[in-house]
Amino acid sequence: MRESSESAKSAASAASAESVASVASAESSVRPARRRRLNGGSVATHTVLSLGALVMVFPFLWQLLTAAKSLAETAKVPPTFLPDTWNWSSFEEVFTALPFREMLFNSVFNTVGRTVGQLVFCSLAAYAFARMQFRGRNVLFALFLSVLMVPSSLLVLPQYDIIQSLGLLNSAPALFLPGMFSAFGTFMLRQFFLTLPKELEEAARIDGASSFRIFWSIMLPLVRPALAALAVITAMWSWNDLLWPLIVNTDPQKMPISAGLTSLEGQFETNYPVMMAGSLIASLPMLVVYVFLQRHFVQSVALSGSKS
């Protein structure tokens, strides 16, 4: 009996060893195929991303190549991709054709004023709509959102009348005063404030903190990614704004760079190398801002709308 039981155990152990070996061999045969599929998917993903990156970078590359061409080369038909002779004098001419330094300063002043204004006013309004209870809150917030459905061009005339009545035409404050608040920024920050737990406010109120202290010291640092995203969006929109600066400021010394570059476009001839050189220089500050705030911007986009 002992011999038969020992033989049965040895047979069972041999069978289990064979089954383990067969499973291991099956897994080893499956892994290369799975790796091949993953590698194939990774190659396809990187190919699509590389093509997308090329599409995004190509306008900047075309700007650089056009700025390095002569005026005659830019008028060739069909157009040439590379310049025959590399000419970098356009980057010097843009500073003589326009009051470029003054325009660049006006753009920076306009962008900083609008961005800081929206971060302050939109964050205060968003916190009130998200955390404070008062009569007519939902109705008032619906009116705020209705502003998003109004085209911005319809607001140009009343805004111009206000700036004119204040005597601010052809001045630096006229550029950023109407853009210091936005319904979009209020809505965006409100969604982030709604995601924060109420226990933080309750604990702060027990410790004797006021509403503004809770907003400034506790809530505002927690929505830093949303503030960074709003700062990037507002800065890019302010830097590229064209219609309002052309209307409110006609003095070249008071124009931002977005409006000043349009003066290089003549009725019969346009100096495209100089225009492309100026556009390339004007786009560099926004690229630097996005590089520094990219992490917060991506994080805010990933977290936005998580709670309504």
Secondary structure, DSSP 8 states (H G I E B T S, - for coil): -HHHHHHHHHHHHHHHHHHHHHHHHHHHHHHHHHHHHHHHHHHHHHHHHHHHHHHHHHHHHHHHHHHTS-HHHHT-SS--SS-SS---THHHHHHHHS-HHHHHHHHHHHHHHHHHHHHHHHHHHHHHHHH---TTHHHHHHHHHHGGGS-GGGGHHHHHHHHHHTT-TTSSHHHHGGGS--HHHHHHHHHHHHTS-HHHHHHHHHTT--HHHIIIIIIHHHTHHHHHHHHHHHHHHHHH--HHHHHH--SGGG--HHHHGGGGB-SS-B-HHHHHHHHHHHHHHHHHHHHHHHHHHHHHHHHTTS--
